[in-house]
Amino acid sequence: MKKAAVVYWSGTGNTETMANAVAEGVKKGGAEVEVFKVADFSADKMADFGGFLFGCPATGTEELEADEFLPFFEEAEKKLSGVPVGLFGSYGWGGGPWMEDWTERTRNAGAKLVADSVISENAPDDAGIASCEALGEAMAKALA
Ligand SMILES: Cc1cc2nc3c(=O)[nH]c(=O)nc-3n(C[C@H](O)[C@H](O)[C@H](O)COP(=O)(O)O)c2cc1C
């Protein structure tokens, strides 16, 4: 079975909490997973994985984080055609426009979205954690 990579950026830990729950879901679904901060990952490493769970909070004005995550994603999206992908991230007040844009962008790159993108207002509550785990389980299913 192919392995999933969880690749995320998090400034204050909320998206990191989501990333760990997503990874837990992949394991519950019976697939292998590795978790990376985006600074420790690069598009060169993508060939080692069969699917990607990308996490990034809303920053700027409903934008992906500009210094580390966006430059990575600009490279990664060139390699997503036909690849299983799930997206997640935390937001503070906007309600999700950054994720709608990002989901559309990822779909336009040809990725196979394994489930609806998951957003949490600030730190994920129990329902948010459950949604993250379900996203991970959907990835495991896509990789089976
Ligand atoms: C510089 C900055 C810009 C932000 N811009 C937005 C925004 O446009 N929309 C929004 O809903 N939240 C925005 N937020 C709130 C973050 O998305 C929110 O605090 C989130 O929980 C941070 O996730 P993290 O803990 O993974 O870094 C912003 C926060 C910062 C620090």
The ligand as an SDF file (V2000), in Angstrom:
LIG
                    3D

 31 33  0  0  0  0  0  0  0  0999 V2000
   -1.3870   37.5150   10.1130 C   0  0  0  0  0  0  0  0  0  0  0  0
   -2.6760   36.7490   10.3000 C   0  0  0  0  0  0  0  0  0  0  0  0
   -3.6450   36.8020    9.3250 C   0  0  0  0  0  0  0  0  0  0  0  0
   -4.8540   36.1170    9.4790 C   0  0  0  0  0  0  0  0  0  0  0  0
   -5.8070   36.2020    8.5010 N   0  0  0  0  0  0  0  0  0  0  0  0
   -6.9730   35.5370    8.6710 C   0  0  0  0  0  0  0  0  0  0  0  0
   -7.9880   35.6190    7.6870 C   0  0  0  0  0  0  0  0  0  0  0  0
   -7.8280   36.2570    6.6310 O   0  0  0  0  0  0  0  0  0  0  0  0
   -9.1490   34.9590    7.9060 N   0  0  0  0  0  0  0  0  0  0  0  0
   -9.3800   34.2460    9.0530 C   0  0  0  0  0  0  0  0  0  0  0  0
  -10.4430   33.6590    9.1970 O   0  0  0  0  0  0  0  0  0  0  0  0
   -8.4250   34.1370   10.0010 N   0  0  0  0  0  0  0  0  0  0  0  0
   -7.2270   34.7640    9.8340 C   0  0  0  0  0  0  0  0  0  0  0  0
   -6.2580   34.6620   10.7940 N   0  0  0  0  0  0  0  0  0  0  0  0
   -6.4970   33.8240   11.9840 C   0  0  0  0  0  0  0  0  0  0  0  0
   -5.8180   32.4600   11.8710 C   0  0  0  0  0  0  0  0  0  0  0  0
   -6.2270   31.7740   10.7120 O   0  0  0  0  0  0  0  0  0  0  0  0
   -6.1800   31.6570   13.1150 C   0  0  0  0  0  0  0  0  0  0  0  0
   -5.6050   32.2780   14.2500 O   0  0  0  0  0  0  0  0  0  0  0  0
   -5.7320   30.2060   13.0410 C   0  0  0  0  0  0  0  0  0  0  0  0
   -6.2740   29.4870   14.1420 O   0  0  0  0  0  0  0  0  0  0  0  0
   -4.2210   30.0780   13.0580 C   0  0  0  0  0  0  0  0  0  0  0  0
   -3.8910   28.7220   12.8820 O   0  0  0  0  0  0  0  0  0  0  0  0
   -2.5280   28.1270   13.4250 P   0  0  0  0  0  0  0  0  0  0  0  0
   -2.6550   28.0430   14.9410 O   0  0  0  0  0  0  0  0  0  0  0  0
   -2.4070   26.7940   12.7960 O   0  0  0  0  0  0  0  0  0  0  0  0
   -1.4310   29.0710   13.0080 O   0  0  0  0  0  0  0  0  0  0  0  0
   -5.0660   35.3440   10.6480 C   0  0  0  0  0  0  0  0  0  0  0  0
   -4.0740   35.2950   11.6400 C   0  0  0  0  0  0  0  0  0  0  0  0
   -2.8820   35.9770   11.4630 C   0  0  0  0  0  0  0  0  0  0  0  0
   -1.8300   35.8920   12.5470 C   0  0  0  0  0  0  0  0  0  0  0  0
  1  2  1  0
  2  3  1  0
  2 30  2  0
  3  4  2  0
  4  5  1  0
  4 28  1  0
  5  6  2  0
  6  7  1  0
  6 13  1  0
  7  8  2  0
  7  9  1  0
  9 10  1  0
 10 11  2  0
 10 12  1  0
 12 13  2  0
 13 14  1  0
 14 15  1  0
 14 28  1  0
 15 16  1  0
 16 17  1  0
 16 18  1  0
 18 19  1  0
 18 20  1  0
 20 21  1  0
 20 22  1  0
 22 23  1  0
 23 24  1  0
 24 25  2  0
 24 26  1  0
 24 27  1  0
 28 29  2  0
 29 30  1  0
 30 31  1  0
M  END
$$$$
